Amino acid sequence: MTGLRLIAAGHTPALRRAVFGGDDPLDEAGRNAALALKHSDTLLPRLFPHDRPWLVAPTHAARQTARLLGAPAVTDDPNLTEPHFGTWTGLTLDQIDPAALQRFLTDPAATPHGGESLTTATHRLTGWLQRQTTSSGTAIAHPLVIRLLAAAALGLPPATPGIAVAPLSVVRLTHHRGWTLHL
């Protein structure tokens, strides 16, 4: 049976300000929270086995989170990047036309920013997830990516309401004739 641990990268200044895209490092609270997670649980080695691969989105936040959690070595995986937000990259929610934002949030195929739709990002992530069915390990990425992976594993559409992934959330998936989400 395959086991994946998906970890949402810690807080960054951009994440706190609801900025689309970017590559900020963790902020002080994000660093402290990652260290607290590392030291909070005697089960940490079982939750994040060090003898299995650690894959990270090629971002400062994902790499820093892995380092602070004590990952022995990490491999950048470009498939774990968040969607490309086109002209919205670097903008906050209040800087975007409300009608365009509403369309993006309710229609997973919409690309009012000229970047990657949630549907396209989900296809990329679903392909990555399918390639993980024969291996075990830990992956760290932006909370949105972890949310899209969890939805894909459960066969839900990318814009499924009611799935929220906070920074440093841990989602465990196992695969045996299909993915199972463990909380």
Helices and strands as residue ranges (DSSP letters): E 2-8, H 13-16, H 28-40, H 44-47, E 54-56, H 60-69, E 75-76, G 78-80, G 86-88, G 93-95, H 98-106, H 118-131, E 137-141, H 143-153, E 170-175, E 179-182
